[in-house]
Amino acid sequence: MSRKLLFTLAVMSGLVAQTGVSHAIEASDENAAAFFGNYSLSGNGRPQASSVRRETVSYDGKYAPGTIFVSSKERRLYFVLPNNQAIKYGVGVGRPGFDWAGTQVITNKREWPDWTPPPQMLKRRPDLPRHMKGGPENPLGARAMYLGSSLYRIHGSNEPETIGQAVSSGCIRMTNEDVTDLYARVKVGTQVIVSR
């Protein structure tokens, strides 16, 4: 059997054990390993879930419903809902020297996006591919939301163990499951506020 097939079978068996049959049926999609991106293989080859869970919380902040607020210090992203609530997601943020703060707008949305590392990243990491088609192995994961004309995105990740850490080159990383949930809730034009 191929490693990819073994990985998909391991993910599916872990999903049955942890989330029930309905999610296992959804996992039969060819991109199941990336869609359920909060699972990774531990050293013993068994699926391991990310420790950061999405939840609905009370929100009494200053941002209007429909706004995304990222607290880099907290390593959480909030999607503000009506009635003083927000959905709180775990995120990976920019590592020291790559963190940033400011206001952007979602200018584009892509499912299973291709990835072309920017020249600045290639200068630091010449070993990276020049272009990578979208799919389970792609570092942008299942969904990407592009922020203004910047190089930054809110995107999925095939490294769920990085959620809750400061490890990126400035992008906001989410598990593929969480980024898919957020992607369905937001539209082009959504305001994104990032604080340090």
C-alpha positions as CSV (number, residue, x, y, z in Angstrom):
1,M,0.0,0.0,0.0
2,S,1.1,3.6,-0.6
3,R,2.0,5.8,2.3
4,K,-0.8,8.2,1.3
5,L,-3.4,5.4,1.3
6,L,-2.1,4.1,4.7
7,F,-2.3,7.7,6.1
8,T,-5.9,8.1,4.8
9,L,-6.9,4.8,6.4
10,A,-5.3,5.8,9.7
11,V,-7.1,9.1,9.6
12,M,-10.4,7.5,8.8
13,S,-10.0,4.9,11.6
14,G,-9.1,7.7,14.1
15,L,-12.1,9.7,12.9
16,V,-14.5,6.8,13.5
17,A,-13.1,6.4,17.0
18,Q,-13.1,10.1,17.8
19,T,-16.0,11.6,15.9
20,G,-18.3,8.9,14.8
21,V,-19.4,7.3,11.5
22,S,-20.8,10.4,9.8
23,H,-17.4,12.1,9.8
24,A,-15.8,8.9,8.6
25,I,-18.1,8.9,5.6
26,E,-17.1,12.4,4.8
27,A,-13.5,11.4,5.2
28,S,-13.7,9.2,2.1
29,D,-13.1,12.3,0.0
30,E,-9.7,12.1,-1.8
31,N,-8.6,15.2,0.2
32,A,-9.7,13.7,3.6
33,A,-6.3,14.0,5.2
34,A,-6.2,17.7,4.5
35,F,-9.8,18.4,5.2
36,F,-9.6,16.9,8.6
37,G,-6.4,18.8,9.2
38,N,-6.6,18.8,13.0
39,Y,-5.3,15.3,12.9
40,S,-1.7,14.3,12.4
41,L,0.2,11.1,12.7
42,S,2.0,10.7,16.0
43,G,5.2,8.7,16.4
44,N,3.3,5.5,16.7
45,G,1.4,6.1,13.4
46,R,-2.0,6.8,15.1
47,P,-4.0,10.0,14.4
48,Q,-3.4,12.8,16.9
49,A,-5.9,15.7,17.2
50,S,-4.8,19.3,17.7
51,S,-5.2,20.4,21.3
52,V,-6.8,23.7,20.3
53,R,-10.5,23.5,19.9
54,R,-13.0,25.8,18.2
55,E,-15.7,27.2,20.6
56,T,-18.4,29.8,20.8
57,V,-17.7,32.4,23.5
58,S,-19.2,35.6,25.0
59,Y,-17.8,38.7,23.3
60,D,-18.1,42.2,24.6
61,G,-15.4,43.8,22.4
62,K,-15.6,46.8,20.1
63,Y,-15.8,45.0,16.7
64,A,-19.1,44.6,14.8
65,P,-20.6,41.2,13.9
66,G,-18.9,39.8,10.8
67,T,-15.4,41.1,11.7
68,I,-12.4,38.9,12.2
69,F,-10.1,39.8,15.1
70,V,-6.8,38.0,15.6
71,S,-5.0,38.3,18.9
72,S,-1.4,37.2,18.1
73,K,-0.5,37.3,21.8
74,E,-3.3,35.0,22.6
75,R,-2.9,33.0,19.4
76,R,-6.6,33.0,18.8
77,L,-8.8,34.3,16.0
78,Y,-12.3,35.6,16.8
79,F,-15.1,35.8,14.2
80,V,-17.6,38.2,15.8
81,L,-21.3,37.0,15.8
82,P,-24.4,39.0,16.7
83,N,-25.7,38.9,20.3
84,N,-22.4,39.5,22.0
85,Q,-20.9,36.2,20.9
86,A,-17.9,35.1,18.8
87,I,-16.4,31.9,17.5
88,K,-12.9,31.5,18.9
89,Y,-10.4,29.5,16.8
90,G,-6.8,28.5,17.6
91,V,-4.3,29.8,15.2
92,G,-0.6,29.8,14.4
93,V,0.9,33.3,14.0
94,G,4.1,35.0,12.8
95,R,7.2,34.0,14.6
96,P,9.4,36.7,16.1
97,G,10.4,39.2,13.5
98,F,7.5,38.1,11.2
99,D,4.6,39.1,13.5
100,W,2.6,42.1,12.5
101,A,-0.4,44.2,13.4
102,G,-2.9,46.2,11.4
103,T,-6.2,46.2,9.5
104,Q,-6.8,44.4,6.3
105,V,-9.7,43.2,4.2
106,I,-10.3,39.8,2.6
107,T,-9.8,40.5,-1.1
108,N,-9.9,36.9,-2.4
109,K,-10.9,33.4,-1.3
110,R,-9.7,30.1,-2.7
111,E,-10.4,26.4,-2.1
112,W,-7.4,24.1,-2.2
113,P,-5.2,27.0,-3.3
114,D,-1.9,26.7,-5.3
115,W,1.1,28.1,-3.5
116,T,3.9,30.2,-5.0
117,P,6.4,31.2,-2.3
118,P,7.2,34.9,-2.5
119,P,10.7,36.0,-3.4
120,Q,11.4,37.1,0.1
121,M,10.7,33.5,1.4
122,L,12.7,31.9,-1.4
123,K,15.7,34.0,-0.5
124,R,15.5,32.7,3.1
125,R,14.6,29.1,1.9
126,P,16.0,28.4,-1.6
127,D,15.1,24.7,-1.1
128,L,11.3,25.5,-1.4
129,P,9.5,24.6,-4.5
130,R,8.8,27.5,-6.9
131,H,5.2,26.5,-7.3
132,M,3.0,23.9,-5.7
133,K,-0.5,22.8,-6.8
134,G,-3.3,22.8,-4.3
135,G,-4.0,19.6,-2.3
136,P,-3.3,17.7,0.9
137,E,0.5,18.3,0.7
138,N,0.2,22.0,0.0
139,P,1.2,24.2,3.0
140,L,-1.8,26.5,2.4
141,G,-4.2,23.7,3.2
142,A,-7.9,23.4,2.4
143,R,-8.8,27.1,2.1
144,A,-7.1,30.5,1.9
145,M,-8.4,34.0,2.5
146,Y,-6.1,36.7,1.0
147,L,-5.5,39.8,3.1
148,G,-5.5,43.0,1.0
149,S,-2.5,43.4,-1.3
150,S,-0.2,42.0,1.4
151,L,1.6,38.7,1.2
152,Y,-0.4,37.4,4.2
153,R,-3.3,35.0,4.2
154,I,-5.5,33.2,6.7
155,H,-5.1,29.7,5.5
156,G,-5.3,26.0,6.4
157,S,-2.3,23.9,7.4
158,N,-1.0,20.4,6.9
159,E,0.9,20.9,10.2
160,P,-1.9,21.0,12.9
161,E,0.8,20.7,15.6
162,T,1.8,24.3,14.9
163,I,-1.6,25.7,15.9
164,G,-1.3,27.8,19.0
165,Q,2.4,28.7,18.2
166,A,4.3,31.5,16.7
167,V,5.9,29.8,13.7
168,S,4.7,31.3,10.4
169,S,6.2,33.9,8.1
170,G,3.3,36.2,9.0
171,C,0.3,34.3,7.8
172,I,-2.4,33.2,10.1
173,R,-2.6,29.4,10.2
174,M,-5.6,27.3,11.1
175,T,-6.4,23.6,11.1
176,N,-8.0,22.6,7.8
177,E,-11.3,21.8,9.6
178,D,-11.4,25.3,11.2
179,V,-10.4,27.2,8.1
180,T,-13.1,25.5,6.2
181,D,-15.6,26.5,8.8
182,L,-14.4,30.1,8.8
183,Y,-14.3,30.3,5.0
184,A,-18.0,29.4,4.8
185,R,-18.8,32.2,7.2
186,V,-16.9,35.1,5.6
187,K,-17.1,36.9,2.3
188,V,-14.8,39.1,0.2
189,G,-14.7,42.5,1.9
190,T,-14.7,41.1,5.5
191,Q,-12.5,43.3,7.8
192,V,-9.6,41.6,9.5
193,I,-7.9,43.2,12.5
194,V,-4.6,41.7,13.8
195,S,-3.1,42.8,17.1
196,R,0.2,41.9,18.7
